[in-house]
Amino acid sequence: MKKAKLLIKSIHCNSCKMMIEEEVADKGAKASVDVGKRTADIEFDEKKMKLDDLRGALKELGYESEVIG
């Protein structure tokens, strides 16, 4: 499993957190979102998906993201 940290630029509430975590889970990965820091720790199988695919799914929900770690 590969890990990455994303800065989620437009997150602002717990509903956002839940939407992001559910979308990532639907794609077969795990996310732990910190609303206060506007970050998401993502864990995914890079043999099955790319981080850019997850970021694209978040963008479709309206959340711009940037890889920070």
N, C-alpha and C positions, 0 to 999 in steps of 0.2 A: 504494500500500500504506500502511496505517495501522499505527502502532506504539503499544504500550501496555506498561506495567510493572505486574505484579500481585504483591502480597504473598500467598504461599501459606501459610496459617496452620498447616496440619497436615503439611507435608512434613518428612521426617526422614532420608531415606536415598536412595541412588542408584537403588533400585528405584522409589521415588516419582518421581524425576526422569524415568526412562525411561517410566513409565506416562503422566505428564503430557505429555511431548514426543510420544509416540506418539498419544495421544488428540487433541492439537491438530493433528498432521499428518493424522490420519484425517479431520478436519473441513476440511482444505485450507489450513491456516495453518502458521506456523512458530513454534516456541518454543525459547528457550534458558533453561534452568533452572539457577539457582545454589542448591544445597542449603544451603550455609552461610549465605547471606543470606536464604534462604526467598523468593526472588523468581523471576519468570519474565518474560522479555522476549518479547512476542508481536508477530508481524507478520502482518497479515491484510488481505484485500481487503474493505473495508467495503461494497462494492457486492454482495458475495455473502453476507456474514454480519455479525452484530453481535457486539461484544465480550461482551455479556450471554449470547449463545448459547454462546460458548466457556466462559464462567464457569459456565454451567448444566451443560455437559458435565463439567467438572471437579468440580462439586458432586455429580453422580451417581456419580463415582468415590470420593467421600468427602473431597474437598479444597475447603475454604472459601477464597475468594479475595477480595481487596480491591484496587481500582484505586489505584495510588499514583503513576502517571505516565503 
